[in-house]
Amino acid sequence: MSRSASDMTHHGEVTRSPARLRRLPTRLLSLAAMLSDRLVNEGLAHADARKWHYAVLATLEEAGPVSQAELSRRTGIYRSDVVAVINELAGRGLVERAPDPADRRRNVITMTRQGLDRLRSLDAVLAALEDEVLAPLTGPERDQLTGLLTRLVDHHAGSTGCA
């Protein structure tokens, strides 16, 4: 039975991969993304949160009150899934949903004071998780990596319509 790449990253077997595979930047990006994703998901779960919770709260802080459809566009969460995320956050008192006065068919989502406090606590959780993921890199190397990854994402988002 073959194991997935996430099993390999979990068990440290990547270093035993053939050199040809270790030289492929796309493979390394995939492995780093899987590692990062696993650590972030686990860390947020310990804080009783999910990545989408953070994405919605961060978007609301930056954009202010917006429609569910706009939250979907800005976060990349499918429209059907954004409703579930908003329901979770509203159930915790972190956001409020109200009919849009300009168009009663849509809802406007607003972050509560409690939501802002939660966003601040999740900022600290994510900062610690990023320190763990990026531990082998210096500050300037982290900045360089962020710049390079941003260029890649921006370039491909323009050609695929996603970001």
KACORDA-V504709 format. One record per pair of residues at least 6 apart in sequence whose C-alpha atoms are under 7 Angstrom apart, sorted by sequence separation. I is the first residue (numbers start at 0). J is the second residue. D is the distance in whole Angstrom. If there is no record, write none. Layout:
BEGIN
I;J;D
I;J;D
END
This chain:
BEGIN
7;13;6
21;27;7
43;49;6
71;77;6
88;94;6
89;95;6
99;105;6
156;162;5
71;78;5
98;105;6
99;106;5
98;106;4
99;107;5
40;49;7
97;106;5
98;107;6
40;50;7
68;78;6
71;81;6
96;106;6
97;107;5
152;162;7
96;107;6
97;108;7
96;108;5
95;108;6
96;109;7
94;108;7
95;109;5
55;70;7
94;109;5
95;110;6
94;110;4
95;111;7
93;110;6
94;111;5
93;111;5
55;74;7
54;74;6
93;113;5
94;114;6
92;113;7
93;114;4
8;30;7
4;30;7
8;34;6
5;33;6
52;84;7
51;84;7
66;105;7
67;106;6
66;106;6
67;107;7
66;107;4
67;108;7
65;107;5
66;108;6
64;107;6
65;108;5
64;108;5
64;109;5
63;109;7
59;109;7
59;110;6
56;110;7
56;114;7
57;118;7
56;118;6
53;118;7
42;128;7
39;128;6
35;132;6
END
